[in-house]
Amino acid sequence: MSAVASVSADPFAASVVSPADLAALLAPILARHHLPGLAAVALRSDGIVAEGAVGVRRTESTTRLTLADDFHLGSATKAMTATLI
């Protein structure tokens, strides 16, 4: 899905051309917590470093979850804002 310009010990090195794929890291979390789908993004001040989506859009569906899907965050934004501050 994504590529990096060069191999580096630092996954957040400036040589990253496009975001790294987090799917391999997300898949075990999805299975462990019995979730239908899971998406994540890692950011740095200069942009997206890594991103990924695994699973399906909803339970009992075969439609794969993608990074283009919309997510309703609801009241979770309060906790996220508190974490950022």
N, C-alpha and C positions, 0 to 999 in steps of 0.2 A: 504494500500500500504506500509506504513512505520510504524515502531514501535519505542517507546521510552522505555528506561530501567526503568524509574521511573517518577512519576508526579512531576513537579517542577514549582514554580511560574515563574522562569526564563526560557523562551523557548530556550535560548542559553546556558543552563547549560551544564557542561561537561558530564553529565550522558546520553546524547543523543547517542544512539547506531547507529541508522541509521537516515537519514534525515527525518524531519517531512514533511508531505504532505501539500502543499500550495493550493491545488485545491479549497478548500472551500473559501479561500480568493480571488482567481483569478476569480472565476465564476461570481460574481457581476460586476467586472471590465469589463470582456468580454462582458456581456450583456449591461452595461451602454454605452460602446463605440462602440457597434455593430461590434465587431471584429470576424473574423472566428475562430481564435485560439490565445492562449496566454500562454507563459511559463515564469517561473521565478526561480531564485535560490538565496538563502541567504548564503553568505560565511562568514567564520571566519578564522583566521590565521591557525587553525588546520583542516580545511576542510569544506565540505558542511554541513550546519545546517538544511536547509529546501529547498525543491524543489517541483515543480508542473507544470502540463500542463493540459489545458482544451480546449475544442472546437475541431475544425476540421482542417485538414492540409491546405485546401484552400476553398474559397467560392464555393458553390454549390457542395460540396463533403460530403460524409458521413464517410470518413476515419478519425478516431480520431487522434488528435495530441498526440504525446508521447514525453517523455524526450529524447528518442533516435533519434528524428528527427533533421536534420541539419537546421540551420537558417543562411540566408545570412544577414550579418550585414552591408555590404557596407560602406558608408561614416559615418554611425552612430558611428564607432569606434573612430573617432576624438573627439566627444562629450564625449564618455565613458572614453577615456584616459584623457581628460581634467578634468573630474570629479574625477578620481582616483588620479591625481596629486595635 
